[in-house]
Amino acid sequence: MASKARMGRDSRLLQLAGADGGLMQFGPDKPLRLDSGAQLAGLQIAYRTYGTLNADRSNAVLVCHALTGDQHAASTHPVTGKPGWWTRVIGDGLPIDPARHFIICSNVVGGCMGTTGPSSIDPETGKPYGLRFPVITIADMVRAQAMLVSALGIETLFCVIGGSMGGMQVLQWAADYPERLFSAVCVAAAARHSAQNIAFHEVGRQAIMADPDWRAGDYALHTTRPEKGLAVARMAAHITYLSEAALQRKFGRELQRDGLSWGFDADFQVESYLRHQGAAFVDRFDANSYLYITRAMDYFDLAASHGGSLATAFTAARNVRFCVLSFTSDWLYPTAESRAIVRALNAAAARASFVEIESDKGHDAFLLDEPVMREALRGFLDAAGQARGF
């Protein structure tokens, strides 16, 4: 947390937080400048912290969340009451340990858990932004995170780590702020979104926008929510997070009851599972945030902004220690994408280790109980910590 002295020197910041995080608000004279050319004034970032920042401020770890994640990486979610989404990696005796690390996780710009997004109030109109919210990019998310880290009085991060969209943020940090990183861990991600991934996202967006309760993005003004469309978007996306083997092992063609319904109810267990996923999702996520964040992922192409060369994007990151992890059954971000990142890092003369983990759990493996992933992270972070001097 930023010291009282620092807060007194900078009247542009208002921090509403306890020892474990809260809200960081930036005044209108410190806007977030976006890739689109727009600016967000009065930016608010919701975040959580775990552990204690050491005396020389060298043990800070920034955890970046995936598409439907949030700042509650290792704490109970206030809406669902469920444990944090990465409690298998963050915790006492785990690779990211609050006894050793000062852990920061913030909700991304465009999100719906306290950080400025389309459901926030537009100061110019006094109404929710809706589709008047400017389009954002992964680089915009990282720019906001850099503002937060600076406001917390941290110059250099010991590590930035994330999976899926979180891994994209890691790569963007390495390209944009290499001087502020000691190490970086990219899990189950890619340096750009594939045509297949863009296609799946478009199906989800169209499902939301086809819902009559979407109201051209102004559903908050009509006290409605496009729950059916958002649920379908979640169902379609969730299929991509699993492997065929995982679906077969969990459900196969098992029926919900004895015999078929001879109708369109959920006859199969996998149908019931997807419907449950969709219904639970709408209780904790905003439909417009889903549109904006998926669009940010689709726009992500790290090489494109560096003359088409991914290696060039990492040229200034030669002193950063990298770890790249992938899973054999991840068809959303297959191992070939991770290998391309490692080749680019090697071409840029950066230090990079790579592990392909045998798993049949699909893309979601990075969120599940994967001992090999856990030990790979532990080994990398322990070695980096020794080199960092703690």
DRENRO-287570 format. One record per residue (C-alpha): x, y, z; residue number from 1. Coordinates in nm, 4 decimals, always signed. Layout:
<guvex <X, Y, Z>, NUM>
...
END
This chain:
<guvex <+0.0000, +0.0000, +0.0000>, 1>
<guvex <+0.1291, +0.3462, -0.0803>, 2>
<guvex <+0.2594, +0.5288, +0.2224>, 3>
<guvex <+0.0720, +0.8220, +0.3763>, 4>
<guvex <+0.3632, +1.0452, +0.2796>, 5>
<guvex <+0.3359, +0.9431, -0.0829>, 6>
<guvex <-0.0407, +0.9899, -0.0824>, 7>
<guvex <+0.0052, +1.3336, +0.0684>, 8>
<guvex <+0.2458, +1.4334, -0.2080>, 9>
<guvex <+0.0102, +1.3233, -0.4867>, 10>
<guvex <-0.3380, +1.4670, -0.4486>, 11>
<guvex <-0.4423, +1.3056, -0.7753>, 12>
<guvex <-0.4759, +0.9670, -0.6046>, 13>
<guvex <-0.7402, +0.8539, -0.3626>, 14>
<guvex <-0.6892, +0.5088, -0.2158>, 15>
<guvex <-0.9849, +0.3447, -0.0457>, 16>
<guvex <-0.8259, +0.0285, +0.0857>, 17>
<guvex <-0.7377, -0.1868, +0.3793>, 18>
<guvex <-0.4224, -0.3887, +0.4218>, 19>
<guvex <-0.5414, -0.6379, +0.1602>, 20>
<guvex <-0.6309, -0.3948, -0.1179>, 21>
<guvex <-0.9443, -0.2130, -0.2211>, 22>
<guvex <-0.9896, +0.0654, -0.4749>, 23>
<guvex <-0.7319, +0.2948, -0.6298>, 24>
<guvex <-0.8836, +0.6046, -0.7856>, 25>
<guvex <-0.6944, +0.8371, -1.0171>, 26>
<guvex <-0.8013, +1.1980, -1.0482>, 27>
<guvex <-0.9301, +1.3509, -1.3722>, 28>
<guvex <-0.5892, +1.5104, -1.4289>, 29>
<guvex <-0.4300, +1.1636, -1.4556>, 30>
<guvex <-0.6333, +0.9877, -1.7279>, 31>
<guvex <-0.5627, +0.6470, -1.8764>, 32>
<guvex <-0.4639, +0.7002, -2.2403>, 33>
<guvex <-0.5973, +0.4225, -2.4614>, 34>
<guvex <-0.4666, +0.2730, -2.7847>, 35>
<guvex <-0.7843, +0.3912, -2.9587>, 36>
<guvex <-0.6867, +0.7535, -2.8916>, 37>
<guvex <-0.9554, +0.7969, -2.6262>, 38>
<guvex <-0.8868, +0.8743, -2.2615>, 39>
<guvex <-1.0500, +0.7486, -1.9427>, 40>
<guvex <-1.0609, +1.0182, -1.6772>, 41>
<guvex <-1.1312, +0.9309, -1.3161>, 42>
<guvex <-0.9981, +0.5769, -1.3573>, 43>
<guvex <-1.0782, +0.3394, -1.0733>, 44>
<guvex <-0.8935, +0.0102, -1.0233>, 45>
<guvex <-1.0147, -0.2619, -0.7861>, 46>
<guvex <-0.7395, -0.4860, -0.6520>, 47>
<guvex <-0.6438, -0.7336, -0.3817>, 48>
<guvex <-0.3097, -0.7904, -0.2139>, 49>
<guvex <-0.1709, -1.0816, -0.0140>, 50>
<guvex <+0.1481, -1.0881, +0.1912>, 51>
<guvex <+0.3799, -0.8045, +0.2867>, 52>
<guvex <+0.6032, -0.5838, +0.0747>, 53>
<guvex <+0.9611, -0.6261, +0.1955>, 54>
<guvex <+1.1872, -0.3393, +0.2981>, 55>
<guvex <+1.3527, -0.2943, -0.0411>, 56>
<guvex <+1.0250, -0.3503, -0.2296>, 57>
<guvex <+1.1748, -0.6335, -0.4332>, 58>
<guvex <+0.9234, -0.9143, -0.3724>, 59>
<guvex <+0.6106, -0.7868, -0.5526>, 60>
<guvex <+0.4307, -1.0363, -0.7773>, 61>
<guvex <+0.1583, -0.9132, -1.0127>, 62>
<guvex <-0.0978, -1.1842, -1.0955>, 63>
<guvex <-0.2965, -1.1214, -1.4165>, 64>
<guvex <-0.6387, -1.2799, -1.4535>, 65>
<guvex <-0.8068, -1.4461, -1.7502>, 66>
<guvex <-1.1204, -1.3384, -1.9389>, 67>
<guvex <-1.3787, -1.4216, -1.6727>, 68>
<guvex <-1.1491, -1.3831, -1.3716>, 69>
<guvex <-1.1115, -1.0910, -1.1344>, 70>
<guvex <-0.8974, -0.9587, -0.8505>, 71>
<guvex <-1.0035, -1.2338, -0.6088>, 72>
<guvex <-0.7280, -1.4751, -0.7066>, 73>
<guvex <-0.6769, -1.6227, -0.3611>, 74>
<guvex <-0.9656, -1.4929, -0.1539>, 75>
<guvex <-1.3345, -1.5712, -0.1250>, 76>
<guvex <-1.5379, -1.4223, -0.4082>, 77>
<guvex <-1.7837, -1.1674, -0.2655>, 78>
<guvex <-2.0609, -1.2597, -0.5121>, 79>
<guvex <-2.0367, -1.6378, -0.5373>, 80>
<guvex <-1.8833, -1.7156, -0.1999>, 81>
<guvex <-1.6435, -1.9551, -0.3718>, 82>
<guvex <-1.2647, -1.9715, -0.3156>, 83>
<guvex <-1.0355, -1.7643, -0.5362>, 84>
<guvex <-0.9609, -1.8858, -0.8861>, 85>
<guvex <-0.5887, -1.9630, -0.8237>, 86>
<guvex <-0.5790, -2.1041, -0.4716>, 87>
<guvex <-0.3870, -2.4030, -0.6078>, 88>
<guvex <-0.0938, -2.1718, -0.6900>, 89>
<guvex <-0.1236, -1.8865, -0.4382>, 90>
<guvex <-0.1080, -1.9631, -0.0670>, 91>
<guvex <+0.1047, -2.0816, +0.2226>, 92>
<guvex <+0.3686, -2.3243, +0.0993>, 93>
<guvex <+0.2604, -2.2823, -0.2640>, 94>
<guvex <+0.4704, -2.1391, -0.5504>, 95>
<guvex <+0.3366, -1.7868, -0.4954>, 96>
<guvex <+0.3588, -1.7639, -0.1192>, 97>
<guvex <+0.2349, -1.4635, +0.0830>, 98>
<guvex <+0.5043, -1.5481, +0.3393>, 99>
<guvex <+0.7654, -1.4595, +0.0741>, 100>
<guvex <+0.5880, -1.2482, -0.1858>, 101>
<guvex <+0.3755, -0.9357, -0.1912>, 102>
<guvex <+0.1014, -1.0446, -0.4307>, 103>
<guvex <-0.1127, -0.7993, -0.6286>, 104>
<guvex <-0.4102, -0.8886, -0.8453>, 105>
<guvex <-0.6300, -0.6220, -1.0046>, 106>
<guvex <-0.9510, -0.6365, -1.2025>, 107>
<guvex <-0.8740, -0.5342, -1.5620>, 108>
<guvex <-0.9982, -0.2158, -1.7244>, 109>
<guvex <-1.3301, -0.2996, -1.8887>, 110>
<guvex <-1.4117, -0.5455, -1.6112>, 111>
<guvex <-1.7117, -0.5552, -1.3808>, 112>
<guvex <-1.5706, -0.6124, -1.0318>, 113>
<guvex <-1.4921, -0.2545, -0.9349>, 114>
<guvex <-1.2514, -0.1398, -1.2064>, 115>
<guvex <-1.3774, +0.1165, -1.4560>, 116>
<guvex <-1.5727, -0.0585, -1.7304>, 117>
<guvex <-1.8896, -0.0298, -1.9401>, 118>
<guvex <-2.1128, -0.0664, -1.6324>, 119>
<guvex <-1.9377, +0.2281, -1.4605>, 120>
<guvex <-2.0932, +0.5724, -1.4515>, 121>
<guvex <-1.9830, +0.8019, -1.7338>, 122>
<guvex <-1.8934, +1.1328, -1.5606>, 123>
<guvex <-2.0116, +1.3257, -1.8657>, 124>
<guvex <-2.3652, +1.1833, -1.8627>, 125>
<guvex <-2.4167, +1.0523, -1.5103>, 126>
<guvex <-2.5358, +0.7229, -1.6615>, 127>
<guvex <-2.3645, +0.3859, -1.7158>, 128>
<guvex <-2.1272, +0.3949, -2.0134>, 129>
<guvex <-2.2778, +0.0987, -2.1960>, 130>
<guvex <-2.1458, +0.1013, -2.5533>, 131>
<guvex <-2.0204, +0.4576, -2.5051>, 132>
<guvex <-1.7290, +0.3034, -2.3183>, 133>
<guvex <-1.4197, +0.3199, -2.5453>, 134>
<guvex <-1.2817, +0.0010, -2.6957>, 135>
<guvex <-0.9871, -0.1301, -2.4945>, 136>
<guvex <-0.6821, -0.3459, -2.5656>, 137>
<guvex <-0.4546, -0.5759, -2.3683>, 138>
<guvex <-0.1979, -0.2929, -2.3760>, 139>
<guvex <-0.4547, -0.0619, -2.2145>, 140>
<guvex <-0.5094, -0.3168, -1.9361>, 141>
<guvex <-0.1348, -0.3338, -1.8748>, 142>
<guvex <-0.1003, +0.0456, -1.8826>, 143>
<guvex <-0.3597, +0.0683, -1.6058>, 144>
<guvex <-0.1804, -0.2021, -1.4055>, 145>
<guvex <+0.1451, -0.0073, -1.4386>, 146>
<guvex <-0.0330, +0.2994, -1.2977>, 147>
<guvex <-0.1538, +0.0918, -1.0024>, 148>
<guvex <+0.1888, -0.0585, -0.9350>, 149>
<guvex <+0.3467, +0.2884, -0.9403>, 150>
<guvex <+0.0778, +0.4226, -0.7074>, 151>
<guvex <+0.1628, +0.1414, -0.4644>, 152>
<guvex <+0.5196, +0.2720, -0.4592>, 153>
<guvex <+0.6712, -0.0240, -0.6456>, 154>
<guvex <+0.9277, +0.0475, -0.9167>, 155>
<guvex <+1.0139, -0.3088, -1.0211>, 156>
<guvex <+0.8063, -0.6253, -1.0043>, 157>
<guvex <+0.9773, -0.9447, -0.8980>, 158>
<guvex <+0.7412, -1.1309, -1.1287>, 159>
<guvex <+0.4374, -1.0818, -1.3472>, 160>
<guvex <+0.2423, -1.4040, -1.4009>, 161>
<guvex <-0.0813, -1.5113, -1.5626>, 162>
<guvex <-0.2601, -1.7719, -1.7696>, 163>
<guvex <-0.4725, -1.7401, -2.0838>, 164>
<guvex <-0.5609, -1.3700, -2.1206>, 165>
<guvex <-0.3425, -1.3205, -1.8138>, 166>
<guvex <-0.0538, -1.4659, -2.0137>, 167>
<guvex <-0.1208, -1.2119, -2.2887>, 168>
<guvex <-0.0860, -0.9387, -2.0286>, 169>
<guvex <+0.2446, -1.0902, -1.9169>, 170>
<guvex <+0.3783, -1.0723, -2.2725>, 171>
<guvex <+0.2554, -0.7124, -2.3073>, 172>
<guvex <+0.4336, -0.6200, -1.9834>, 173>
<guvex <+0.7557, -0.7690, -2.1200>, 174>
<guvex <+0.7226, -0.5679, -2.4411>, 175>
<guvex <+0.6140, -0.2369, -2.2845>, 176>
<guvex <+0.7803, -0.2296, -1.9419>, 177>
<guvex <+1.0800, -0.4677, -1.9504>, 178>
<guvex <+1.2800, -0.2392, -1.7222>, 179>
<guvex <+1.0167, -0.2878, -1.4518>, 180>
<guvex <+1.0309, -0.6700, -1.4543>, 181>
<guvex <+1.2729, -0.9150, -1.2983>, 182>
<guvex <+1.0871, -1.2252, -1.4198>, 183>
<guvex <+0.7773, -1.3214, -1.6160>, 184>
<guvex <+0.5651, -1.6378, -1.6350>, 185>
<guvex <+0.3299, -1.6946, -1.9277>, 186>
<guvex <+0.0929, -1.9922, -1.8925>, 187>
<guvex <-0.1340, -2.1365, -2.1638>, 188>
<guvex <-0.1374, -1.8250, -2.3801>, 189>
<guvex <-0.0398, -1.6910, -2.7212>, 190>
<guvex <+0.1179, -1.3794, -2.8701>, 191>
<guvex <-0.1882, -1.3210, -3.0851>, 192>
<guvex <-0.5430, -1.4483, -3.1154>, 193>
<guvex <-0.6062, -1.7057, -3.3851>, 194>
<guvex <-0.8896, -1.6893, -3.6383>, 195>
<guvex <-1.0554, -1.9823, -3.4593>, 196>
<guvex <-1.0490, -1.8008, -3.1249>, 197>
<guvex <-1.1866, -1.4828, -3.2815>, 198>
<guvex <-1.4658, -1.6913, -3.4349>, 199>
<guvex <-1.5654, -1.8430, -3.1003>, 200>
<guvex <-1.5693, -1.4992, -2.9398>, 201>
<guvex <-1.7871, -1.3634, -3.2174>, 202>
<guvex <-2.0438, -1.6380, -3.1573>, 203>
<guvex <-2.0577, -1.5335, -2.7925>, 204>
<guvex <-2.0890, -1.1643, -2.8708>, 205>
<guvex <-2.3654, -1.2253, -3.1215>, 206>
<guvex <-2.5543, -1.4365, -2.8672>, 207>
<guvex <-2.5449, -1.1441, -2.6226>, 208>
<guvex <-2.6406, -0.8818, -2.8788>, 209>
<guvex <-2.9271, -1.0975, -3.0123>, 210>
<guvex <-3.0860, -1.1087, -2.6677>, 211>
<guvex <-3.3769, -0.8580, -2.6722>, 212>
<guvex <-3.2880, -0.7581, -2.3157>, 213>
<guvex <-2.9476, -0.6310, -2.4309>, 214>
<guvex <-3.1154, -0.3063, -2.5465>, 215>
<guvex <-2.8168, -0.1964, -2.7619>, 216>
<guvex <-2.5973, -0.2106, -2.4539>, 217>
<guvex <-2.8220, +0.0131, -2.2401>, 218>
<guvex <-2.9900, -0.2668, -2.0456>, 219>
<guvex <-2.8953, -0.1041, -1.7122>, 220>
<guvex <-3.1155, +0.1940, -1.7981>, 221>
<guvex <-3.4066, -0.0430, -1.8612>, 222>
<guvex <-3.3395, -0.2520, -1.5463>, 223>
<guvex <-3.2982, -0.5625, -1.7609>, 224>
<guvex <-3.0055, -0.7964, -1.8284>, 225>
<guvex <-2.9358, -1.0103, -2.1356>, 226>
<guvex <-2.9038, -1.3199, -1.9207>, 227>
<guvex <-2.9987, -1.5730, -2.1879>, 228>
<guvex <-2.7509, -1.4376, -2.4403>, 229>
<guvex <-2.4700, -1.4140, -2.1848>, 230>
<guvex <-2.5404, -1.7685, -2.0651>, 231>
<guvex <-2.5143, -1.9023, -2.4211>, 232>
<guvex <-2.1887, -1.7095, -2.4702>, 233>
<guvex <-2.0489, -1.8707, -2.1567>, 234>
<guvex <-2.1637, -2.2167, -2.2650>, 235>
<guvex <-1.9923, -2.1864, -2.6028>, 236>
<guvex <-1.6717, -2.0528, -2.4493>, 237>
<guvex <-1.6649, -2.3168, -2.1777>, 238>
<guvex <-1.6497, -2.5926, -2.4375>, 239>
<guvex <-1.3221, -2.4434, -2.5636>, 240>
<guvex <-1.1724, -2.4553, -2.2142>, 241>
<guvex <-1.2038, -2.8344, -2.1959>, 242>
<guvex <-1.0604, -3.1182, -2.3993>, 243>
<guvex <-1.2577, -3.3946, -2.5661>, 244>
<guvex <-1.0965, -3.6399, -2.3245>, 245>
<guvex <-1.2041, -3.4315, -2.0251>, 246>
<guvex <-1.5617, -3.4066, -2.1496>, 247>
<guvex <-1.5734, -3.7786, -2.2211>, 248>
<guvex <-1.4278, -3.8668, -1.8812>, 249>
<guvex <-1.6637, -3.6373, -1.6908>, 250>
<guvex <-1.9843, -3.6968, -1.8857>, 251>
<guvex <-1.9572, -3.9299, -2.1835>, 252>
<guvex <-2.3102, -3.9846, -2.3136>, 253>
<guvex <-2.4574, -4.0312, -1.9679>, 254>
<guvex <-2.8216, -3.9322, -1.9361>, 255>
<guvex <-2.9765, -3.7109, -1.6706>, 256>
<guvex <-3.2521, -3.9629, -1.6049>, 257>
<guvex <-3.3716, -4.3058, -1.7145>, 258>
<guvex <-3.4600, -4.2871, -2.0831>, 259>
<guvex <-3.4881, -4.0007, -2.3286>, 260>
<guvex <-3.7301, -3.7110, -2.2936>, 261>
<guvex <-3.8090, -3.7102, -2.6641>, 262>
<guvex <-3.7889, -3.3312, -2.6467>, 263>
<guvex <-3.5360, -3.0549, -2.5966>, 264>
<guvex <-3.4827, -3.0648, -2.2252>, 265>
<guvex <-3.1325, -3.1465, -2.0997>, 266>
<guvex <-3.1268, -3.5197, -2.1659>, 267>
<guvex <-2.7493, -3.5561, -2.1383>, 268>
<guvex <-2.5390, -3.4719, -1.8347>, 269>
<guvex <-2.3067, -3.2587, -2.0454>, 270>
<guvex <-2.6061, -3.0462, -2.1513>, 271>
<guvex <-2.7091, -2.9947, -1.7899>, 272>
<guvex <-2.3506, -2.9056, -1.6987>, 273>
<guvex <-2.3260, -2.6382, -1.9680>, 274>
<guvex <-2.6634, -2.4915, -1.8724>, 275>
<guvex <-2.5477, -2.4718, -1.5112>, 276>
<guvex <-2.2250, -2.2984, -1.6160>, 277>
<guvex <-2.4211, -2.0439, -1.8156>, 278>
<guvex <-2.6757, -1.9753, -1.5406>, 279>
<guvex <-2.4098, -1.9343, -1.2708>, 280>
<guvex <-2.2014, -1.7026, -1.4880>, 281>
<guvex <-2.4710, -1.4386, -1.5385>, 282>
<guvex <-2.4873, -1.3817, -1.1628>, 283>
<guvex <-2.1285, -1.2573, -1.1460>, 284>
<guvex <-2.0393, -1.1087, -1.4845>, 285>
<guvex <-2.1560, -0.8134, -1.6916>, 286>
<guvex <-2.2589, -0.8748, -2.0537>, 287>
<guvex <-2.0998, -0.5574, -2.1905>, 288>
<guvex <-1.7740, -0.6385, -2.0106>, 289>
<guvex <-1.7798, -0.9720, -2.1920>, 290>
<guvex <-1.8081, -0.7884, -2.5249>, 291>
<guvex <-1.5252, -0.5488, -2.4476>, 292>
<guvex <-1.2807, -0.7963, -2.2981>, 293>
<guvex <-1.3258, -1.0551, -2.5738>, 294>
<guvex <-1.2700, -0.7778, -2.8282>, 295>
<guvex <-0.9481, -0.6793, -2.6503>, 296>
<guvex <-0.8273, -1.0385, -2.6767>, 297>
<guvex <-0.9195, -1.0543, -3.0455>, 298>
<guvex <-0.7223, -0.7358, -3.1155>, 299>
<guvex <-0.4146, -0.8756, -2.9400>, 300>
<guvex <-0.1221, -0.9249, -3.1793>, 301>
<guvex <+0.2060, -0.8397, -3.0106>, 302>
<guvex <+0.4194, -0.8728, -3.3236>, 303>
<guvex <+0.1952, -0.6423, -3.5287>, 304>
<guvex <+0.2942, -0.3408, -3.3220>, 305>
<guvex <+0.6637, -0.4255, -3.3646>, 306>
<guvex <+0.6968, -0.4406, -3.7393>, 307>
<guvex <+0.5533, -0.7923, -3.7579>, 308>
<guvex <+0.8428, -0.9384, -3.5566>, 309>
<guvex <+0.7680, -1.1023, -3.2235>, 310>
<guvex <+1.1400, -1.1179, -3.1450>, 311>
<guvex <+1.1596, -0.7403, -3.1857>, 312>
<guvex <+0.8853, -0.7020, -2.9255>, 313>
<guvex <+1.1164, -0.8684, -2.6721>, 314>
<guvex <+1.4406, -0.6941, -2.7717>, 315>
<guvex <+1.4494, -0.4769, -2.4609>, 316>
<guvex <+1.3574, -0.7682, -2.2330>, 317>
<guvex <+1.6933, -0.9484, -2.2495>, 318>
<guvex <+1.7455, -0.9143, -1.8749>, 319>
<guvex <+1.4056, -1.0553, -1.7827>, 320>
<guvex <+1.3881, -1.4211, -1.6768>, 321>
<guvex <+1.1014, -1.5950, -1.8601>, 322>
<guvex <+0.9113, -1.9157, -1.7976>, 323>
<guvex <+0.6578, -2.0368, -2.0555>, 324>
<guvex <+0.4200, -2.3249, -1.9816>, 325>
<guvex <+0.1715, -2.5079, -2.2055>, 326>
<guvex <-0.0522, -2.8151, -2.1854>, 327>
<guvex <-0.0652, -3.0997, -2.4354>, 328>
<guvex <-0.4474, -3.1057, -2.4583>, 329>
<guvex <-0.5002, -2.7285, -2.4803>, 330>
<guvex <-0.6498, -2.6724, -2.8242>, 331>
<guvex <-0.7507, -2.3135, -2.7490>, 332>
<guvex <-0.3873, -2.2024, -2.7046>, 333>
<guvex <-0.1918, -2.5055, -2.8247>, 334>
<guvex <+0.1713, -2.5750, -2.7449>, 335>
<guvex <+0.2773, -2.4490, -3.0888>, 336>
<guvex <+0.1769, -2.0982, -2.9788>, 337>
<guvex <+0.3973, -2.1235, -2.6687>, 338>
<guvex <+0.6877, -2.2562, -2.8729>, 339>
<guvex <+0.6573, -1.9542, -3.1029>, 340>
<guvex <+0.6907, -1.7289, -2.7974>, 341>
<guvex <+0.9985, -1.9172, -2.6780>, 342>
<guvex <+1.1603, -1.9005, -3.0223>, 343>
<guvex <+1.1022, -1.5243, -3.0285>, 344>
<guvex <+1.2525, -1.4887, -2.6814>, 345>
<guvex <+1.5554, -1.6925, -2.7892>, 346>
<guvex <+1.5944, -1.4785, -3.1003>, 347>
<guvex <+1.5883, -1.1694, -2.8792>, 348>
<guvex <+1.8630, -1.3249, -2.6602>, 349>
<guvex <+1.6276, -1.3373, -2.3610>, 350>
<guvex <+1.6543, -1.6071, -2.0968>, 351>
<guvex <+1.3594, -1.8436, -2.1333>, 352>
<guvex <+1.2642, -2.1814, -1.9911>, 353>
<guvex <+0.9801, -2.3844, -2.1390>, 354>
<guvex <+0.7747, -2.6778, -2.0112>, 355>
<guvex <+0.5021, -2.8613, -2.1983>, 356>
<guvex <+0.2874, -3.0347, -1.9377>, 357>
<guvex <+0.1168, -3.3643, -2.0134>, 358>
<guvex <-0.2498, -3.3220, -1.9260>, 359>
<guvex <-0.5853, -3.4262, -2.0689>, 360>
<guvex <-0.7764, -3.1434, -1.8955>, 361>
<guvex <-0.7597, -2.8926, -2.1807>, 362>
<guvex <-0.7047, -2.5185, -2.1507>, 363>
<guvex <-0.8540, -2.5013, -1.8007>, 364>
<guvex <-0.5662, -2.7151, -1.6729>, 365>
<guvex <-0.3872, -2.4003, -1.5549>, 366>
<guvex <-0.6733, -2.3426, -1.3070>, 367>
<guvex <-0.6920, -2.7043, -1.1895>, 368>
<guvex <-0.4844, -2.9368, -0.9759>, 369>
<guvex <-0.1748, -2.9912, -1.1913>, 370>
<guvex <+0.1225, -3.0986, -0.9751>, 371>
<guvex <+0.3724, -3.0682, -1.2622>, 372>
<guvex <+0.2683, -2.7082, -1.3253>, 373>
<guvex <+0.2897, -2.6310, -0.9561>, 374>
<guvex <+0.6402, -2.7747, -0.9246>, 375>
<guvex <+0.7593, -2.6024, -1.2420>, 376>
<guvex <+0.6372, -2.2697, -1.1049>, 377>
<guvex <+0.7928, -2.3408, -0.7666>, 378>
<guvex <+1.1299, -2.4248, -0.9205>, 379>
<guvex <+1.1341, -2.1196, -1.1440>, 380>
<guvex <+1.0211, -1.8739, -0.8748>, 381>
<guvex <+1.2575, -2.0197, -0.6128>, 382>
<guvex <+1.5540, -1.9818, -0.8482>, 383>
<guvex <+1.4466, -1.6308, -0.9469>, 384>
<guvex <+1.4006, -1.5405, -0.5789>, 385>
<guvex <+1.7524, -1.6530, -0.4979>, 386>
<guvex <+1.8861, -1.4447, -0.7844>, 387>
<guvex <+1.6763, -1.1506, -0.6626>, 388>
<guvex <+1.8227, -1.1906, -0.3141>, 389>
<guvex <+1.5293, -1.3023, -0.1013>, 390>
END
